[in-house]
Amino acid sequence: MESKSYLSWVEFYSAFATSLLDYSKDRKALIVKLQAVYKSIGLKFPKVDSSTAVTDIDPFTVFGLFNKGITNENRVAILNGIAKEFSITAPVPTTFDGIPVLNNLNATFYRFVGDPDRGEHDIDNLWNVFAAAISYADNTSSANREAFITAFDVVKDLKGNRWKLTMGLYWVRPMQYINLDSRNRWFIENPENIPADCIAMIKGLSSLPAGADYIGICDAFTKTLKNSKYKYKNFPELSYYAWKVSEEVNQEQKAADVKSKRGSTGAAVADENVDSVHYWIYAPGDGACKWDEFYRDGVIAIGWGDIGDLSAFSSKDEMKVKMKECYGAEYSYKNAAHATWQFAHEMKPGDIVFVKKGMHQILGRGVISSDYYYQNGRPDDYNNLRKINWTDKGEWAHPGQAVMKTLTDITTYTDYVDKLNALFEADVTDSAEEKAVSYPPYSVDDFLSEVYMDESEYNNLVALLSNKKNIILQGAPGVGKTYAAKRLAYSIMAVKDKERVAMIQFHQSYSYEDFIMGFRPCESGFELRKGAFYNFCKAAEIDNENAYFFIIDEINRGNLSKIFGELFMLIESDKRGVELQLLYADEKFAVPENVYIIGMMNTADRSLAMLDYALRRRFAFYEMKPAFESDGFRAYRMELDNPKFDRLITCVENLNNAISTDESLGEGFCIGHSYFCDLDDVNDQVLSGIVEYELIPLLKEYWFDEPLKVKDWSSNLRSAIK
């Protein structure tokens, strides 16, 4: 029987929701307490409105603060702070498997102040449905039911919410309200998982139903699950299994076929010496309950023992038929048959096994030392075994999030394998907490203070990237494109996690072989090497709950058709997850949903050809302009308080006006603000260096055929700093 530790969050979430009712009429006090929570744990309070002086917030967004794309370490810290600040006595959860989370790009239940879609009473209405939901959950009277339906219908069509509202209701009363996010709906619509009459209530819904219909769905599912044959008897258990199964299916679909010398049935060929070592990640029972036993006995084992000796089966389909006979015909057993087949036929002596517990912990490592064998009569159905030499035992923080399946071949995920192996190179006496990587937080406010961009423009840029997945920051030299690109990624991730941000630069010699894969010389002749984008995508596949950002500087300097190859189609936002055969390898490849591409290009580079149209239509183009008029740069000028610096900036602004109106140039050639940023000591030497060695050479290139214009503006710039 699987441990239900994954439900440990229910009591805490419900208790916190009840405590929030005290603040429905005093939201300023609530905000003060929330800010105190973040201050006490050393984190910056998230951006929840267009102004840093937040005055209002709804209760679902409060829950969203710790139910979005943040690390588990930060989530636990926030909840410990909440428990202390709000006097919550329920145990603070430490595992969050199966809890739905918000997209960081859409993490509030209301629109910011100034947004045309923001209604005057939106936050009040959200509080009303929150209070009504708790009242009805705690007392299912007809009056409370009608009050909830009325409040629900008022907010159900708020811009950007849709199914997200059911996620919020599920957080605050998980036993009473069903979460209908895309993952749950996908799971529910499978006849193997839910009876047909309940599926009919969900299937075909294109938008959030009215309140009466939603309550009807909750009632029907509650009754069905309570009296059903399924493992899940309530909404939290249903959501957990929906999450668990979807993770397994995602890995099944995305895992590349292993390139090895195996027969058509999947069995290894006779000469195993020609086959390379494979790497596996493995769970020794639910919650790693069998780990101590297997470590003591020097074995690795897998269940499904009632079907008999696995070597007697000639295909996975035969295994599935037998599983249905032994365990019931209501399930497909697709993943179970795949795992048992791999365990019996694809594993081999010499393969490396990493042992996991849940999705966030590694317990050990070992080397397979025997062929598969069957041993009848072992406890708990674990009759399928291999001998293994356990080389390591301890506790390590898993890098990112582990796959859910009991057994997964991770050989092709080379970066992932390297990270797992690296865990064991450190001192095994270090605690998992000491080994966990902690990244500094990075908020939207941090971005705005560093990049000198107005907040409305920032919101436009984030929305553009969210929708298109591929953008190009274009502009004149010095507008801070490269500087902004990385910080844009950090602000969306909310942390400076450099492992999820990669940056390369295109040039005339850059090729498909550098970008995806190709053959390179080696001591024995040639070997197939993976490129930067291939490796990055494979890392993103493993950690598919988090956003990854691939940044390409000087994107228009490369031969784009040659570099991207068949990826022209795969990078489109609606083609993410679609697999195509790669040019050099016997495998299919897809660009993951969670990969975002940010390119940069200088509009002033006249030596460059136009972008390939096929690529151009796959990117959104965002024009970055000099930010001399931005609030951030003005504050920077005031802080420097230097008259010569001010005169130079005024002169450059006038120069930009001249460049903008020049028929041979235009706005794309204006001088950017980054030439003048990060100057701690503004003196004559520094200012003269900018003018003589950066600005004047640029003018000579711009007006190479108009020397008098270069002379006049050079004189103006020099005069400004005298």
Stockholm file with secondary structure:
# STOCKHOLM 1.0

chainA/1-722         MESKSYLSWVEFYSAFATSLLDYSKDRKALIVKLQAVYKSIGLKFPKVDSSTAVTDIDPFTVFGLFNKGITNENRVAILNGIAKEFSITAPVPTTFDGIPVLNNLNATFYRFVGDPDRGEHDIDNLWNVFAAAISYADNTSSANREAFITAFDVVKDLKGNRWKLTMGLYWVRPMQYINLDSRNRWFIENPENIPADCIAMIKGLSSLPAGADYIGICDAFTKTLKNSKYKYKNFPELSYYAWKVSEEVNQEQKAADVKSKRGSTGAAVADENVDSVHYWIYAPGDGACKWDEFYRDGVIAIGWGDIGDLSAFSSKDEMKVKMKECYGAEYSYKNAAHATWQFAHEMKPGDIVFVKKGMHQILGRGVISSDYYYQNGRPDDYNNLRKINWTDKGEWAHPGQAVMKTLTDITTYTDYVDKLNALFEADVTDSAEEKAVSYPPYSVDDFLSEVYMDESEYNNLVALLSNKKNIILQGAPGVGKTYAAKRLAYSIMAVKDKERVAMIQFHQSYSYEDFIMGFRPCESGFELRKGAFYNFCKAAEIDNENAYFFIIDEINRGNLSKIFGELFMLIESDKRGVELQLLYADEKFAVPENVYIIGMMNTADRSLAMLDYALRRRFAFYEMKPAFESDGFRAYRMELDNPKFDRLITCVENLNNAISTDESLGEGFCIGHSYFCDLDDVNDQVLSGIVEYELIPLLKEYWFDEPLKVKDWSSNLRSAIK
#=GR chainA/1-722 SS CCCCGGGTHHHHHHHHHHHHGGGTTCHHHHHHHHHHHHHHTTCCCCCCSSSSSCCCCCHHHHHHTSSBSCCHHHHHHHHHHHHHHTTCCSCCCCCCTTCCCBCGGGCCSSCCTTCTTCCTTHHHHHHHHHHHHHHHHHCCCHHHHHHHHHHHHHHTTCTTTTTHHHHHHHHHSTTTSCCCSHHHHHHHTSTTTSCHHHHHHHTTCCSCCCHHHHHHHHHHHHHHHHTSSSSCCSHHHHHHHHHHHHHHHHHHHHSCCCCSCBCTTSCBCSCGGGSCCCEEEECCSGGGTTHHHHHHHTEEEESCGGGCCGGGCSSHHHHHHHHHHHHCTTSCCHHHHHHHHIIIIICCTTCEEEEEETTTEEEEEEEECSCCEECTTCGGGCCEEEEEEEEEEEEEECSSCCCCSSEEECTTCHHHHHHHHHHTTSCTTSCHHHHSCCCCBCCHHHHHHHHCCCHHHHHHHHHHHHHHSEEEEEESTTSCHHHHHHHHHHHHHTBCCGGGEEEEECCTTCCHHHHTEEEEEETTEEEEEECHHHHHHHHHHHTTTSCEEEEEETGGGSCHHHHHTTHHHHTSGGGTTCCEECSSSSSEECCCTTEEEEEEEETTCTTSCCCCHHHHTTSEEEECCCCTTSHHHHHHHHHHCCHHHHHHHHHHHHHHHHHHHCTTSCGGGCCCGGGGSSCSSCCHHHHHHHIIIIIHHHHHHHTTTCHHHHHHHHHHHHHHTC
#=GC SS_cons         CCCCGGGTHHHHHHHHHHHHGGGTTCHHHHHHHHHHHHHHTTCCCCCCSSSSSCCCCCHHHHHHTSSBSCCHHHHHHHHHHHHHHTTCCSCCCCCCTTCCCBCGGGCCSSCCTTCTTCCTTHHHHHHHHHHHHHHHHHCCCHHHHHHHHHHHHHHTTCTTTTTHHHHHHHHHSTTTSCCCSHHHHHHHTSTTTSCHHHHHHHTTCCSCCCHHHHHHHHHHHHHHHHTSSSSCCSHHHHHHHHHHHHHHHHHHHHSCCCCSCBCTTSCBCSCGGGSCCCEEEECCSGGGTTHHHHHHHTEEEESCGGGCCGGGCSSHHHHHHHHHHHHCTTSCCHHHHHHHHIIIIICCTTCEEEEEETTTEEEEEEEECSCCEECTTCGGGCCEEEEEEEEEEEEEECSSCCCCSSEEECTTCHHHHHHHHHHTTSCTTSCHHHHSCCCCBCCHHHHHHHHCCCHHHHHHHHHHHHHHSEEEEEESTTSCHHHHHHHHHHHHHTBCCGGGEEEEECCTTCCHHHHTEEEEEETTEEEEEECHHHHHHHHHHHTTTSCEEEEEETGGGSCHHHHHTTHHHHTSGGGTTCCEECSSSSSEECCCTTEEEEEEEETTCTTSCCCCHHHHTTSEEEECCCCTTSHHHHHHHHHHCCHHHHHHHHHHHHHHHHHHHCTTSCGGGCCCGGGGSSCSSCCHHHHHHHIIIIIHHHHHHHTTTCHHHHHHHHHHHHHHTC
//
